[in-house]
């Protein structure tokens, strides 16, 4: 459960592969590797939940951090970035993100500086999202409405 919302991440039918990006470090003129810069994983996201897997071919056994992702919202005249979320290496990471019904967001990935080649896969969750807080609020509202109806019936 994340921030009040619940999903069933185990159902493979509820996940859609949205993007796969492979980026390699570039070699400088003096034969040194230049770090892989941050790069976009797409700009048409609106999902609240994503699964992100970062695979690195030259990963050492003691490496665990894959870098981080953040969202970039482009509003008219304003660009807003969300706080970063760290990812684990070579394993799917379940990530809950901010959403805005009127705007899609760009997902940006920043790899570790020592990666020589990185492949990032992003899956969108398309299954049902349950918000128990909303369900509790609706139940409470229904009970109050029923009590109000009963009082009105007594007055009539």
N, C-alpha and C positions, 0 to 999 in steps of 0.2 A: 504494500500500500504506500502511495506517495501523496503527501499533502491532501489527504481526504479522498482522493480518487483511487479506485481499485480497478485492476485489469486482471485478465487471466493470461499471463505471458506464455503459458505452455502450449497453447493451441497454435500450431504452425499455419493454420488457415487464416489466422488473424494478423499475419505479418506479410508485408509486401516489400520486396527489395526495391528501393528507390534509386540507389546510386552506388556505383563502385568506382573508386578513383585510385590509380596507382601513380605515384610520383617518385622520381629518382633524384638523388642529389646530383648537382652538376660539378664538374671538375674545373677548377680554376686554371689559369695559364701556367702556374707553377706546380701543377699536378696534385693540388690539395682539393679535398671535397668542400664545396660550399654547402652550408646547412640548408635543408629544405625549408622554404618559407611557408608561412600560413597560407592555406588555400581553401577555396570555396568547395563545399560538398553539394551545392545546389541552392537555388534561390526561390523555390516554389513550395516550401514546406508550410504546412499548417497543422501538423500532427502534434498532439500533446505528449505522446510517448514515442520514442525511437529506440531501436537497438542499434548500437554502433560497435563494429568490430574492427580493430586495428591490428594488422599483421605486418611484422617486420622480419625480413629474411635474415638479416645479420644480427638478430637479437641474441644477446648474451643470456645465459641461464639466470643471472641475478637481476636482469632488468624486469621491472614490473609496470612502470608508468609508460603509457603510450602518448602522453601529451594531453591536450585538452580541446574541447569544443566550446563555442559560444554562438549565440544567435545574434543576428543583425536585422533589426526592423528598419525599413525605410518609410518614414512618414513624410508627407509633403513638407519640405523645408527642414526636416529633422531626421537624423539617423541615430538609432538607439541600440546599444549593445547590452546584452544580459551578462550577468556574472559567468565566469568560466566554470566548466565542469570537467574534472580530471577523469581520464579513462585508463582502464587497466589494459595491458598488452596481451594480444593473442587470445582474447576471450570476448564474447558478446557482453556489452555494457548496456543495461537498461537505464535510459535517461528520460526524466520528466522535464518538459520544457514549458515555457510560458507561451500562451497562445493569444491571438487577437483575432476575433471573428472577421474583422474587416481587412486585415492585412496578412499576407504571407511573410515568412521570414527566410533569410539566408542562413545556412549553417556553415560556420567557418571552423576549420581544424588547424591546430598549431602542433606540429610534431616536435619531438625532442630533437635537439641540435645534432646529435650523433647518429641519427638514422640515415642510412645510405639509400634505402628504398622502403617505401611504405605503401600498403594497400589498405584502403578504408572502405568498408561496406556499411551502408545505412539501410535499415528496414523501418518502414512506418507501421505503427499499430493501427489496424482498421477495424478491430473488434469493438465490442461494447465497453464503454467506460462508465463505471458505476460510482456515483458520488453519494456515499451514505449520509453526509451532512444535509444534502438537498433532500434526500428521501425522508430523513427525520423531520426536516422543516415542513415538507409537504404533509407528512402524517400529522404533525402538530397542527398545521393549518386546517386540515380536514376535520380534526377533532373540535377545534374552536368553531369552525363553520357549522358543524352539526349541533353544538351546544347553542349557538346563536339561533339556528333554525328552530330548535326546541323552544327557546324563549319566545320567539315570535309566534309560534303556534299557540302557546299559552295565552298570549295577549289577544289573539283573535278569537 
